[in-house]
Amino acid sequence: MSVEFLLNFTPQEVRVAVVEQGVVQELHVERTASRGIVGNIYLGRVVRVLPGMQSAFIEIGLERTAFLHVADIWSERQNGDAARPIERILTEGQSLLVQVLKDPIGTKGARLSTQVSLAGRLLVYLPQDKHIGISQRIGDEADREQLRERLAKLVPESEPGGFIVRTMAENATDDEFASDIAYLAKLWGEIERASANPVAPRLLHEDLGLSKRALRDLANDETTRIRIDSQANFLKLSSFAAEYTPKVLPLLEHYRGDRPLFELYNVEDEIQKALERRVELKSGGYLIIDQTEAMTTVDVNTGGFVGARNFDDTIFKTNLEATQAIARQLRLRNLGGIIIIDFIDMENAEHRDMVLEELRKSLSRDHTKMSVNGFTALGLVEMTRKRTHESLAHLLCEPCPTCGGRGEIKTARTIAYEILREVLREARQFNAREFRVLAGPEVINLFLEDESQSLAMLSDFIDKKISLQAETSYTQEQFDIVLL
């Protein structure tokens, strides 16, 4: 399969698009003003221990304190005895070496762990755990065992840490492994020396920026080309690739075209579509994707698809097509956490099994950790996808100031009735000569037309004049009542 990477640079942000067979599958955005911190290592300071939650808040120098759960304290996970409560492990004011697992998301601070892992090109170094692991994506057991034996011979006996072999290292040479081992051990030594200074909070190690992470983590054997639209960054990435990812170096290409790179590949249109609730399917069906604080829901609908022989086949084919679209949208929108999929109800058990199998197959290309459960008693599919960064919508958008993120606003008639009740309430409290209603044009027009009689009846009832004033700057839900 042909996979291309498109790297778009501006002074304000870096954007990376992954295009498979001409279709955009992933989009990653990193802004200079709010760069992600996953993978960063800090010397933090414990500011509060919460026994009731078995958690602690750690100051690492960000706007919000970060969060550490007792399960993410590495020394306790290694202890064979019963786990100690967090109040016996940490004390307020204590300095602590921590690594960020999740960026701050919404109102939540960053999620931390005391287990450190350093990613290289071929290996992940675990300085606190003398263990050799193999990526689960390397499926052949014989290959896994061979890689484990090769790496065990290359790791020095004096090395206290362990390593995990990454998927892209399946065909690596011993020299390449040795080079990665030396680089990661040197990097950890620098972090240890920096942590000897007790001043906290302090950043000890910053993970690579998005463009370099794309070369290190995302590029693989299927990658055919990496196009970069900035000459200065092309030179920087070429230098980085020559030292750390030499296999990627021949794939780098400086794009010199007059037309913007993302426009050439239709990425800008795909970004716009990825921010919409409705996703059209080629057959005429569609998905509705709603993202909430706790979870994401995906609803599958047949729409205008009537092409199959009978209704059961129509449902089955729509659901099959939806599995591929859902897998793509999860990657493109970077949706994580709990995800509930409401496929169209299928009475045929074989059809349900085939749809579930196709969903798992479509999701298998996703490099993010996930789990998929079967159909529930209500016919829903529950799954989880690891969330480490903000979703695309949360990164690029903010709640609507008119509706406050509800997606709906009260009707003009609803607001009109609220105004009538408020005028009556204030008339009972204050002896004003006149009540002036300031509201949006839609509400004022309603009072002048359909609800004019209601306004006149209220004016007669309170025996006061009620005047109207349209304010074009008001939203439909805004209004004020001025006492004159």
C-alpha positions in Angstrom: 0.0 0.0 0.0 1.3 3.5 -1.0 1.6 5.7 2.1 2.8 9.4 1.8 3.5 11.9 4.5 2.8 15.6 3.9 4.6 18.1 6.2 3.3 21.6 6.2 5.2 24.3 8.1 4.3 27.8 9.2 5.9 29.9 12.0 2.7 29.2 14.1 2.2 25.5 13.6 3.3 22.2 12.1 0.8 19.9 10.4 1.4 16.3 9.3 -1.0 14.4 7.1 -0.8 10.7 6.4 -2.2 9.8 3.0 -2.9 6.2 2.0 -3.8 5.4 -1.6 -4.6 9.1 -2.1 -7.0 9.3 0.9 -6.2 11.3 4.0 -6.1 8.9 7.0 -4.5 10.9 9.8 -3.8 14.5 10.6 -1.5 15.7 13.4 -1.2 19.4 14.4 1.3 20.9 16.7 1.1 24.6 17.5 4.1 26.7 18.7 2.0 28.4 21.4 0.6 25.1 22.8 3.0 22.3 22.0 2.1 18.8 23.4 4.1 17.5 26.4 3.6 13.8 26.2 6.9 12.0 26.7 8.5 15.0 28.5 10.3 14.3 31.7 10.1 16.7 34.7 11.5 16.9 38.2 8.1 17.7 39.8 7.1 18.7 43.3 4.2 17.1 45.2 1.8 19.8 46.2 -1.1 17.7 47.5 -1.7 14.1 48.4 -5.4 12.9 48.2 -5.8 9.6 50.2 -9.4 9.3 49.3 -8.6 9.2 45.6 -5.2 7.5 46.1 -3.7 10.2 43.9 -1.5 13.2 44.1 -1.2 16.6 42.4 2.3 17.3 41.1 3.6 20.8 40.1 5.6 20.5 36.9 5.5 24.1 35.9 2.3 24.2 33.8 -0.8 26.3 34.2 -2.6 23.4 36.0 -1.0 20.9 38.3 -0.6 17.4 36.9 -2.2 14.2 38.2 -0.4 11.0 39.5 -2.4 7.9 40.5 -0.9 5.4 42.9 -1.1 2.7 40.1 1.3 4.8 38.0 4.0 4.9 40.7 6.5 2.4 39.3 8.1 1.3 42.7 4.7 0.2 43.9 3.8 -1.7 40.7 7.1 -3.7 41.1 6.5 -4.5 44.8 5.2 -8.0 45.3 3.6 -7.2 48.6 0.3 -5.5 49.1 0.4 -2.0 47.6 1.0 0.7 50.1 -1.5 3.7 50.2 -0.2 6.8 48.4 0.0 8.8 51.7 2.8 6.4 52.8 4.7 6.8 49.5 4.5 10.5 48.9 4.7 13.6 51.1 3.9 17.2 50.2 6.9 19.2 49.1 8.8 16.0 47.9 10.7 16.1 44.6 9.7 13.4 42.1 11.0 12.4 38.7 7.9 12.0 36.4 7.0 11.5 32.8 3.9 12.8 31.1 1.5 10.1 29.8 -1.3 12.3 28.6 -1.5 16.0 27.7 -3.8 18.2 29.6 -7.3 17.6 28.1 -10.2 19.9 28.7 -10.3 20.8 32.4 -8.0 17.9 33.4 -4.3 18.3 34.1 -1.6 16.2 32.5 -1.5 12.5 33.6 1.9 11.4 35.0 3.9 8.2 35.7 7.1 7.6 37.6 8.0 4.9 35.1 10.3 6.5 32.5 10.5 5.3 28.9 12.7 6.8 26.2 11.8 6.1 22.6 14.6 5.6 20.0 14.3 4.8 16.4 14.3 1.0 16.9 14.0 0.5 20.7 12.2 1.9 23.7 14.5 2.2 26.7 13.1 1.3 30.2 15.8 2.5 32.6 14.0 1.2 35.7 13.0 -2.3 34.4 15.6 -4.9 33.3 13.3 -6.6 30.8 13.4 -7.2 27.0 10.0 -7.0 25.3 8.9 -7.3 21.7 6.2 -5.2 20.0 2.9 -7.1 19.8 2.7 -6.2 16.1 5.6 -8.5 15.4 3.4 -11.5 15.2 5.6 -14.5 14.4 6.7 -16.2 17.7 10.0 -17.4 16.2 10.9 -13.9 15.0 10.0 -12.5 18.4 12.2 -15.0 20.2 15.1 -14.5 17.8 14.9 -10.7 18.2 14.9 -11.1 22.0 18.0 -13.3 21.9 19.9 -11.0 19.6 19.1 -8.0 21.7 20.1 -9.8 25.0 23.6 -10.4 23.5 24.0 -6.7 22.6 22.8 -5.2 25.9 25.8 -4.8 28.3 25.7 -6.8 31.5 26.2 -3.6 33.5 23.1 -2.1 31.9 20.4 -1.8 34.7 17.5 -1.0 32.3 15.6 -3.0 29.7 14.3 -2.4 26.2 11.3 -3.0 24.0 11.8 -3.7 20.3 9.6 -1.5 18.1 7.7 -2.8 15.1 10.0 -1.1 12.6 13.0 -2.9 14.1 11.9 -6.3 12.7 14.7 -6.3 10.0 17.2 -4.2 11.8 20.9 -5.2 12.0 23.0 -5.7 15.1 24.9 -2.5 14.4 21.7 -0.5 14.2 20.5 -2.0 17.5 23.9 -1.2 19.2 23.7 2.4 18.0 20.2 2.8 19.4 21.2 1.2 22.7 24.2 3.6 23.0 22.2 6.7 22.1 19.4 5.9 24.6 21.8 5.0 27.5 23.6 8.3 26.9 20.3 10.3 26.9 19.3 8.7 30.2 22.7 9.5 31.7 22.1 13.2 30.8 18.6 13.1 32.4 20.0 11.5 35.6 22.7 14.2 35.9 20.2 16.9 35.4 17.9 15.5 38.0 20.7 15.6 40.6 19.9 19.4 41.0 17.0 19.4 43.5 15.3 22.6 42.2 11.7 21.7 41.2 9.6 22.0 39.2 11.9 21.7 36.2 11.9 20.3 32.7 14.6 17.7 32.3 13.9 16.2 28.9 11.6 17.4 26.1 10.4 14.9 23.5 11.0 15.5 19.8 8.7 17.9 17.9 5.9 16.6 15.7 7.9 16.6 12.4 10.8 14.6 13.9 8.4 12.3 15.7 6.7 11.6 12.4 10.0 10.4 11.0 10.8 8.4 14.1 7.4 6.8 14.9 5.0 7.0 12.0 7.2 6.2 8.9 7.5 2.5 8.1 8.2 0.1 5.3 5.0 1.1 3.5 6.0 4.8 3.4 6.9 5.7 -0.2 7.4 9.5 0.1 7.6 12.3 2.6 7.0 15.7 1.1 8.1 18.9 3.0 7.0 22.3 1.9 9.7 24.3 3.7 13.3 24.3 2.5 14.8 25.2 5.9 12.9 22.4 7.7 13.7 20.0 4.8 17.4 20.6 5.6 16.8 20.1 9.3 14.9 16.9 8.9 17.4 15.6 6.4 20.1 16.1 9.0 18.0 14.4 11.6 17.2 11.5 9.4 20.8 11.0 8.4 21.8 10.5 12.0 18.8 8.7 13.5 16.5 7.3 10.7 18.8 6.7 7.7 16.2 4.4 6.0 13.8 7.4 5.8 16.4 9.8 4.3 15.9 8.8 0.7 12.1 9.3 1.0 12.4 13.0 2.0 11.4 15.4 -0.8 11.3 19.2 -0.8 8.0 20.3 -2.3 8.5 23.4 -4.5 5.1 23.8 -6.2 3.2 27.0 -6.3 0.0 25.4 -5.1 -0.1 24.8 -1.3 0.8 21.2 -0.5 -2.3 20.5 1.6 -4.5 22.0 -1.1 -2.9 19.8 -3.7 -3.9 16.6 -1.8 -7.3 18.0 -0.8 -6.3 17.9 2.9 -7.9 21.2 3.7 -11.3 19.9 2.6 -10.8 16.7 4.7 -10.1 18.8 7.8 -13.3 20.7 7.3 -15.3 17.5 6.9 -13.6 16.0 10.0 -15.1 18.9 12.0 -18.7 18.0 11.0 -21.1 15.7 12.8 -22.3 14.0 9.6 -20.1 11.7 7.5 -21.5 10.6 4.2 -20.9 7.0 3.0 -20.5 6.2 -0.7 -23.6 4.0 -0.7 -25.9 6.8 0.5 -25.8 5.9 4.2 -24.1 8.2 6.7 -22.6 8.4 10.2 -23.4 10.8 13.0 -20.4 11.4 15.3 -20.9 13.1 18.6 -18.1 13.8 21.0 -18.9 14.4 24.7 -16.7 14.8 27.9 -17.1 11.1 28.8 -17.3 9.4 25.4 -17.8 9.5 21.7 -20.9 8.0 20.0 -21.1 6.9 16.4 -24.6 6.3 14.9 -24.8 4.4 11.6 -27.8 5.1 9.3 -28.9 3.7 5.9 -29.9 7.2 4.6 -30.8 6.9 0.9 -29.2 3.5 0.3 -31.7 1.1 -1.2 -29.5 -0.8 -3.6 -29.5 -4.3 -2.1 -32.0 -7.1 -2.8 -33.8 -6.9 0.6 -33.8 -4.8 3.7 -31.5 -7.2 5.7 -28.8 -7.0 2.9 -29.2 -3.2 2.8 -28.5 -3.0 6.5 -25.6 -5.5 6.3 -23.9 -3.7 3.5 -24.3 -0.3 5.1 -22.8 -1.6 8.3 -19.9 -3.2 6.5 -19.1 0.0 4.7 -19.5 2.0 7.9 -16.7 -0.1 9.6 -14.0 1.3 7.3 -15.4 4.8 7.6 -15.4 4.6 11.4 -11.8 3.4 11.5 -10.7 6.2 9.3 -12.6 8.9 11.2 -11.2 7.7 14.6 -7.7 8.2 13.2 -8.4 11.4 11.3 -10.3 13.1 14.2 -7.9 11.6 16.8 -10.9 10.4 18.9 -10.0 8.6 22.1 -11.4 7.2 25.4 -14.7 5.3 25.4 -16.3 5.0 21.9 -19.9 3.5 21.5 -20.9 2.5 18.0 -24.6 2.0 17.2 -24.7 -0.1 14.1 -28.1 -0.6 12.4 -29.8 -3.5 14.1 -29.0 -6.9 12.5 -31.1 -9.9 13.5 -28.7 -12.3 11.6 -26.0 -13.4 14.1 -23.6 -14.3 11.2 -24.0 -10.7 9.8 -23.1 -9.3 13.3 -20.0 -11.5 13.5 -18.9 -10.4 10.0 -19.4 -6.7 10.8 -17.4 -7.0 14.0 -14.6 -8.9 12.3 -14.5 -6.2 9.5 -14.4 -3.5 12.2 -11.4 -5.1 13.9 -9.7 -5.6 10.5 -10.2 -1.9 9.6 -8.9 -0.8 13.0 -5.8 -3.0 12.8 -3.9 -0.4 10.8 -4.2 2.1 13.6 -1.0 2.5 15.6 -2.9 3.7 18.7 -3.6 1.1 21.4 -7.3 0.1 21.4 -9.7 -2.7 22.5 -13.0 -3.7 20.9 -15.7 -5.6 22.7 -18.5 -7.6 21.0 -22.1 -6.5 20.6 -24.0 -5.7 23.8 -27.5 -6.8 24.7 -28.7 -3.5 23.2 -26.8 -4.1 19.9 -24.1 -1.6 20.6 -20.3 -2.1 20.1 -18.1 -0.8 22.9 -14.5 0.0 22.3 -11.7 2.1 23.7 -8.9 4.0 22.0 -6.0 5.3 23.9 -6.2 9.1 24.3 -3.0 11.0 24.8 -3.7 14.3 22.9 -6.7 16.5 22.3 -9.0 15.5 19.5 -8.9 17.4 16.2 -12.1 19.2 17.1 -10.9 20.3 20.5 -7.6 21.5 19.1 -9.1 23.5 16.2 -12.5 24.6 17.7 -14.0 26.1 20.8 -17.6 26.0 22.2 -20.0 28.2 20.4 -20.5 31.5 22.3 -24.2 31.5 21.4 -25.3 28.0 22.5 -22.4 27.3 24.9 -21.5 24.1 23.1 -25.0 22.6 23.3 -25.5 22.6 19.6 -29.0 24.2 20.0 -30.4 27.5 21.1 -33.8 28.3 22.6 -36.4 29.4 20.0 -37.5 33.1 19.7 -40.9 32.1 21.2 -39.3 30.5 24.2 -37.3 33.6 24.9 -40.4 35.8 24.4 -42.2 33.8 27.0 -39.3 34.1 29.4 -39.3 37.9 28.9 -43.1 38.0 29.7 -42.5 36.1 33.0 -39.5 38.3 33.9 -41.5 41.5 33.3 -44.3 40.2 35.5 -41.8 39.3 38.2 -40.1 42.7 38.2 -43.5 44.6 38.1 -44.3 42.9 41.4 -41.0 44.0 42.9 -40.5 47.5 41.5 -42.9 50.4 40.9 -41.4 51.5 37.5 -43.1 54.0 35.2 -42.2 51.8 32.1 -40.5 48.5 31.3 -38.2 48.6 28.2 -37.3 45.2 26.7 -34.0 44.9 24.9 -33.6 41.7 22.9 -32.5 40.3 19.5 -34.3 41.2 16.3 -36.0 37.8 16.0 -37.6 38.1 19.5 -38.7 41.7 19.0 -40.3 40.9 15.6 -42.2 38.1 17.3 -43.6 40.6 19.9 -44.6 43.0 17.1 -46.4 40.2 15.2 -47.6 36.8 16.6 -47.2 37.7 20.3 -48.3 41.3 20.2 -51.6 40.4 21.9 -49.7 38.6 24.7 -47.6 41.8 25.3 -50.7 44.0 25.3 -52.5 41.7 27.8 -49.5 41.8 30.2 -49.2 45.6 29.9 -52.9 45.9 30.8 -52.5 43.5 33.7 -49.6 45.3 35.3 -50.9 48.7 34.3 -47.5 49.8 33.0 -46.2 50.6 29.5 -43.9 48.0 27.9 -41.7 49.3 25.1 -39.4 47.3 22.8 -35.9 47.9 21.5 -34.1 45.6 19.0 -30.4 45.1 19.6 -28.6 43.6 16.6 -25.6 42.7 18.8 -27.7 40.4 21.0 -27.9 36.7 20.4 -31.3 35.1 20.2 -31.1 34.0 23.9 -29.9 37.4 25.2 -32.3 40.0 26.7 -32.4 42.8 29.2 -35.3 44.6 30.9 -34.7 48.2 31.8 -36.8 50.0 34.4 -37.6 53.6 33.5 
